[in-house]
Amino acid sequence: MISILVPGPHTTIQDVGRPGHYAMGLPPSGALDQYAHRCANLLVGNVESAATLESTMAGPTLEFEEDSLVAITGADVAVTVDGRHVQTWAAHTIHAGQQLAIGTARAGARSYLAVRGGIDCPPFLGSRSTYTAAGIGGLAGTCLAAGDTLQVGSETVAPPRPGAHLDYRLHGRPGNQVTVRVVPGLCNYRFTAESLEQFFTSTYTMTPRSDRIGCRLDGPRLTFVEREQPFGAGDNPSNVVDLGYPVGSVQVPNGAEPICLLRDAVTGGGYATLGTVISADLDLLAQARAPDTIRFEPVSVDDALVARAEYRARLRDARTNLNLLSLF
């Protein structure tokens, strides 16, 4: 069992999410930085879908009642065990009675703590991921609080490897200047040509209002093609007849504030979507924080598929790296 001494500002239980429920209006949730989440599990020998703790901006302080193997990945954070600094992107043995603390992020926004066996809690629709807006998953659908206790599961797939670490070239690299690739559509026709060019050539700033629902950005105002609003759409030029929002959709309410929708966002609505951030770049948005800057690069669907293949190859490299270490 693990006791939460200090929860951190926003720490939740997350796994790879619960896809397949868009039709009932339920977003996938799950770890915002899927690569960091999966690597944390790989380091401790878990299945990659095992639940971890996702912390935003600063992490928790935990006390372990049993010997455990843990790994922390994601944001650049200081991690201590009983006051002794330990390395991130590596597996560490924690002895019964010891306390682990994850500090404030120096770069990036979200860190992931994996415990060998995975964090155990009742799954909802096949996932332990917390979705606080609906109060489902995790511990009663909420962020962790001081005094909470966590159970450890048995979702392992590889033997324990204390001291295992990922080559630094396979670490995530949070930065304060990010370029993400976007496939234009579904409603980019609603924006003037000048606004579309401006969107893809301007620099936007992440605002403090960003969260797991979406990255809210400050930058040049965009304008819309004038038209008579169709039946079923609102009066604002940014309104369209309701449509589905893929994860990564970029909407611009009133042309004033681009929002990149993340894994806890609503599944549809009536704002025009300018484009969709490709899946391979969503982890970059997960680690962006105010006042980081973001630029957008238009790409084709074929480009997005190539990027997805490269993303999956990087995960394979991480698995191979750890498997090779186990031979020595």
HELIX and SHEET records of a PDB file:
HELIX    1   1 TYR A   22  MET A   24  5                                   3    
HELIX    2   2 GLN A   34  VAL A   44  1                                  11    
HELIX    3   3 TYR A  168  LEU A  170  5                                   3    
HELIX    4   4 ASN A  188  ARG A  190  5                                   3    
HELIX    5   5 ALA A  193  THR A  201  1                                   9    
HELIX    6   6 PRO A  253  GLY A  255  5                                   3    
HELIX    7   7 SER A  279  ASP A  281  5                                   3    
HELIX    8   8 LEU A  282  ALA A  286  1                                   5    
HELIX    9   9 VAL A  301  LEU A  325  1                                  25    
SHEET    1   A 7 ARG A  84  VAL A  86  0                                        
SHEET    2   A 7 VAL A  79  VAL A  81 -1                                        
SHEET    3   A 7 GLN A  99  ILE A 102 -1                                        
SHEET    4   A 7 THR A  61  PHE A  64 -1                                        
SHEET    5   A 7 ILE A   2  VAL A   6 -1                                        
SHEET    6   A 7 THR A 149  VAL A 152 -1                                        
SHEET    7   A 7 ILE A 119  ASP A 120 -1                                        
SHEET    1   B 5 THR A  11  GLN A  14  0                                        
SHEET    2   B 5 THR A  52  THR A  56 -1                                        
SHEET    3   B 5 ALA A 107  VAL A 115 -1                                        
SHEET    4   B 5 SER A  68  ASP A  76 -1                                        
SHEET    5   B 5 ALA A  91  ILE A  94 -1                                        
SHEET    1   C 8 GLN A 177  PRO A 184  0                                        
SHEET    2   C 8 THR A 273  VAL A 277 -1                                        
SHEET    3   C 8 SER A 249  GLN A 251 -1                                        
SHEET    4   C 8 ILE A 259  LEU A 261 -1                                        
SHEET    5   C 8 GLY A 214  ASP A 218 -1                                        
SHEET    6   C 8 TYR A 204  MET A 206 -1                                        
SHEET    7   C 8 THR A 293  PRO A 298 -1                                        
SHEET    8   C 8 GLN A 177  PRO A 184  1                                        
SHEET    1   D 2 ASN A 239  GLY A 244  0                                        
SHEET    2   D 2 GLY A 268  TYR A 271 -1                                        
END                                                                             
